[in-house]
């Protein structure tokens, strides 16, 4: 009696399988990739080259972006165009806003060099769109100083006030003086705010005679992570 043995087929005996991603035709079931975590509904979502995909834990799927997609180039350069950031400079000189110990909330007058995400109100205040760590830098220049003058420059946030202070008279030169700065990293919740406060005290009996000048006055910030 003859015994016929059928050889086990090899993968090479079959056509190479392919999976296509894209918009399914009407009435066609979407392509699904499943694992023990049930990751379903993979979608390209963007035509931007080198875009980083993101995972939606609620829907259990990879997604693209509606705008501001982060990218990584072939050489490893990462760009995050949607990352919240701003840079504001003074629109014009501010006359007699401090000098008698008055803390002045600096109004930049709507001159914004950068405002990604609409996070700066155009005048004085940054509002955090998401919870995270933010970097801030503020610089102010002014005039009018007498021998007893001192100053305080602050970045004021909901959780903490970052401060720089010292002898205003000793750094004063010419009509502008030397500008002063303060830098910080701040933990902020979504909706928290940050603004710049500047105060000069010209000594006992001194009035609000100190100007803030456009040269050297600015406020910047961005989401670090």
Legacy VTK file of the C-alpha trace (Angstrom):
# vtk DataFile Version 3.0
C-alpha trace
ASCII
DATASET POLYDATA
POINTS 225 float
0.000 0.000 0.000
1.374 3.390 -1.015
1.473 6.265 1.477
1.423 9.798 0.067
2.952 12.538 2.247
2.018 16.144 1.495
4.887 18.519 2.367
4.170 21.376 4.758
3.906 24.605 2.713
6.472 27.360 3.276
5.672 31.084 3.592
7.510 31.621 0.323
4.856 29.526 -1.375
2.332 32.263 -0.741
2.054 35.851 -1.948
3.547 38.458 0.384
0.687 39.851 2.504
0.185 43.596 2.647
-1.730 45.941 4.933
-2.903 49.262 3.542
-3.713 52.330 5.625
-6.046 54.997 4.407
-9.663 56.074 4.251
-11.929 53.073 3.714
-14.572 53.208 1.014
-18.166 53.608 2.120
-19.473 50.379 3.595
-15.991 48.848 3.902
-14.797 47.656 7.297
-11.661 49.490 8.531
-8.319 47.748 8.783
-7.716 46.620 12.354
-4.433 45.628 13.997
-4.920 43.769 17.245
-2.636 42.680 20.035
-3.229 41.600 23.600
-3.762 45.324 24.310
-6.356 45.573 21.521
-4.889 48.462 19.563
-7.430 49.239 16.873
-8.190 51.766 14.180
-4.669 52.820 13.163
-4.899 56.029 11.135
-2.271 58.111 9.349
-4.135 61.356 10.104
-1.610 63.672 8.457
0.409 64.104 5.288
3.294 65.879 7.039
6.583 64.023 6.624
8.319 62.742 9.804
5.249 63.356 11.999
5.227 61.583 15.380
2.088 59.496 15.952
0.242 59.734 19.266
-1.774 57.148 21.193
-5.350 57.757 22.328
-5.747 55.662 25.469
-9.499 56.165 25.640
-10.163 55.010 22.094
-7.271 52.531 22.122
-5.759 53.717 18.865
-2.970 55.638 17.232
-3.930 59.042 15.903
-2.586 61.865 13.826
-2.976 65.614 14.504
-5.368 68.322 13.401
-2.553 70.921 13.554
0.837 71.626 15.126
2.177 68.110 14.635
5.624 67.467 16.185
8.179 66.034 13.780
11.569 64.333 13.992
13.871 64.673 11.005
16.087 61.915 9.636
18.978 63.525 11.537
17.102 63.544 14.862
16.034 67.213 14.960
12.717 67.497 16.816
10.324 70.381 16.091
7.223 71.086 18.186
5.384 73.872 16.343
2.340 73.669 18.625
4.319 74.040 21.866
2.908 77.033 23.845
5.318 79.986 23.856
5.323 83.789 23.786
7.613 86.798 23.601
6.425 90.336 24.345
8.302 93.645 24.206
7.317 97.096 25.370
5.288 99.081 22.811
6.424 102.453 24.174
8.068 104.100 27.172
6.028 104.069 30.386
6.300 107.355 32.284
6.329 107.714 36.079
4.911 104.243 36.822
6.991 103.554 39.919
9.672 105.227 42.041
7.812 105.782 45.287
7.641 102.131 46.261
4.695 101.379 43.936
4.640 97.831 42.551
3.721 98.208 38.872
2.298 95.331 36.796
4.140 95.894 33.522
1.823 96.501 30.550
3.603 95.655 27.306
0.973 97.280 25.118
0.222 94.508 22.643
3.638 94.157 21.010
4.022 90.377 20.723
6.890 88.879 18.748
5.643 85.327 19.389
2.360 83.952 20.715
1.948 80.260 19.916
-1.382 78.994 21.208
-2.754 82.449 22.107
-1.284 82.168 25.614
-0.466 85.883 26.113
-3.321 88.379 26.488
-1.527 91.087 24.498
-0.940 93.368 27.473
0.566 91.811 30.588
-0.524 88.269 31.419
0.388 84.735 30.312
-2.129 81.931 30.954
-0.968 78.301 31.017
-3.034 76.213 28.563
-1.929 72.885 30.096
-0.389 71.688 33.357
3.400 71.492 33.176
6.750 73.141 33.818
7.267 76.534 32.157
10.388 78.634 31.669
10.103 82.421 32.033
12.452 85.344 31.555
11.763 89.018 32.247
13.921 92.100 31.767
13.188 95.743 32.622
15.126 98.973 32.094
14.322 102.384 33.519
15.639 105.760 34.596
15.492 108.217 37.513
17.549 107.164 40.468
18.870 108.832 43.592
21.431 107.578 46.067
18.853 105.736 48.222
17.059 103.953 45.369
16.492 100.205 45.318
14.419 97.953 43.072
12.453 94.685 42.973
11.672 92.813 39.750
9.261 89.872 39.985
7.673 87.176 37.855
4.438 86.485 39.719
2.723 83.080 39.324
-0.049 81.348 41.251
2.335 79.019 43.089
5.402 81.201 43.604
6.855 84.673 43.046
10.355 84.727 41.517
12.293 87.854 42.457
15.422 89.834 41.751
16.303 92.928 43.748
19.092 95.272 44.656
20.479 98.790 44.620
18.833 100.621 41.715
21.103 103.654 42.023
24.315 101.651 41.703
23.301 100.190 38.308
21.864 103.461 36.978
23.831 105.088 34.147
22.715 107.715 31.665
19.073 108.092 30.650
18.254 104.365 30.577
20.297 102.715 33.282
21.265 99.089 33.051
18.372 96.684 32.719
17.676 94.063 35.362
16.482 90.502 34.769
14.858 87.542 36.505
14.599 83.977 35.157
12.638 81.014 36.465
11.228 77.532 35.992
7.667 77.356 37.308
5.302 74.450 37.904
1.887 75.630 36.702
-1.575 74.111 36.434
-3.786 74.744 33.418
-5.351 78.192 33.858
-2.585 79.546 36.100
-1.147 82.944 35.158
2.198 84.752 35.152
3.008 88.453 34.881
5.877 90.891 35.504
5.916 93.310 38.442
8.501 96.075 38.859
9.050 98.425 41.780
11.577 101.175 42.478
11.746 102.952 45.819
13.521 106.305 45.648
13.734 106.622 49.407
11.535 108.380 51.936
9.327 111.011 50.370
10.146 109.925 46.798
7.305 110.029 44.277
6.516 107.819 41.301
9.115 109.375 39.039
10.727 106.302 37.462
10.058 105.462 33.802
10.239 102.024 32.192
11.984 102.131 28.823
11.419 100.082 25.669
15.112 99.269 25.296
15.791 96.123 27.311
12.220 95.521 28.554
10.669 92.173 27.579
8.822 89.107 28.872
9.138 85.597 27.408
7.964 82.117 28.327
7.494 78.606 26.955
6.387 75.116 27.979
9.372 72.972 28.912
7.505 69.749 29.579
LINES 1 226
225 0 1 2 3 4 5 6 7 8 9 10 11 12 13 14 15 16 17 18 19 20 21 22 23 24 25 26 27 28 29 30 31 32 33 34 35 36 37 38 39 40 41 42 43 44 45 46 47 48 49 50 51 52 53 54 55 56 57 58 59 60 61 62 63 64 65 66 67 68 69 70 71 72 73 74 75 76 77 78 79 80 81 82 83 84 85 86 87 88 89 90 91 92 93 94 95 96 97 98 99 100 101 102 103 104 105 106 107 108 109 110 111 112 113 114 115 116 117 118 119 120 121 122 123 124 125 126 127 128 129 130 131 132 133 134 135 136 137 138 139 140 141 142 143 144 145 146 147 148 149 150 151 152 153 154 155 156 157 158 159 160 161 162 163 164 165 166 167 168 169 170 171 172 173 174 175 176 177 178 179 180 181 182 183 184 185 186 187 188 189 190 191 192 193 194 195 196 197 198 199 200 201 202 203 204 205 206 207 208 209 210 211 212 213 214 215 216 217 218 219 220 221 222 223 224
